[in-house]
Amino acid sequence: KTINVTGLSAADKIYDGTTAVTVAGSPAYEGLVNNESFAVSGSVSWAFADKQVGSGKPLTRTGIFTAPSANYTIAAQPALTASITAKPLTVTGATVTTKTYDTTTAATITGATLVGVVAGDSVTVSGGATFNNPNAGENKPVTASLTLGGADAANYTLTQPALTGTISKADQTITFAELPGKNLGDAPFSLTGTANSGLPVS
């Protein structure tokens, strides 16, 4: 008679750089007749086929379960699946470079170091950020837009750091047209000037 082995389930896990998997439950024969009862025989171990993040990944089985007697045959060895979810990373040491007002919100981040990368994995972090507005000011909110790179980047997610930065005021030069000659006692007169910032001069 054909029977099956049931009672096992595999647990999902967060990426840890290994193929290890936790299989819970106790294997049992399904389909025995005449009230027969047997402990499941056979030595079986389980692992993911690879360490990469994925959903519903089939597990690799080492060893087999065997039939309890010559009266039975196992239809098929049990097949288990489980998922590996991405490991969250954080960033430390990130600072925003002070810049001079340039009418844009672009910001530069330096010193970013990843926290939580599994030893031996190749993961890098890069990218920039934006100020909340282009105006000069200190301790301005900055939104980071860092991204992960490297051979193992797909196995991780990144929590963006909370940052502030400074936009310093830009220098400008006001230039006046050459003045005509004047005599002592002449009435006050207007000056005409232009600023290289493009701002009006008053």
C-alpha positions, 0 to 999 in steps of 0.5 A: 500500500502506498503511504505518505510522510506528513507532519513537517513544516519549515519556518521562514527566516530573515537572511543570515548568509547561510542555507540553514533552515528550521523544520518543525513537527514530527514526521508521521506515516499517513495511510496506514491500515488495520490500526497499525502504528509505526515510528517513522524511520529514516534519517533526513536533514533539510537546507535551503538550496542557496542563501539568497532571499526568496519567497517559497523556496524549495528545500533541499532534502538529504536522506530519505524516509523509509517504509515501515514494513514490506507491506507499504511503499512511500509514494513520494518523499515530503517536499517543503518550502520556506521563505528567506526575507531581506535583512534590514540594515541601518547607517551610522556616521553619515553627515551632510556636507555644508554647502553654499546657497546655490538655489537647489536642494541637492545635498551630499552625504559623507561617512555613511557606514552600514550596520548589520551586514553579514560577515563575508558579504559584499554590500556597499552604500552610496547616494545623496540627499535633499534639503527640505528647501533651497534656502540658507539655514542651519540644522535644516531637515535632510531626506537621505536617498542612499542605495545599496550596491555590491554582489549581496545587496539584494539580500538586504533592505536599508533604513534611511538615516535621519539627518540635518545639514546647513546651507550657508549664505552665498556671497554676492557683488554689487556693481555700480555704473561709472558716475559722471562728474559732480560739483559741490552743492549738487542735489542728491542723485540716484545710483544704479547698481546690479547684483551678480546674484540677480537679486534687485538692488535697492 
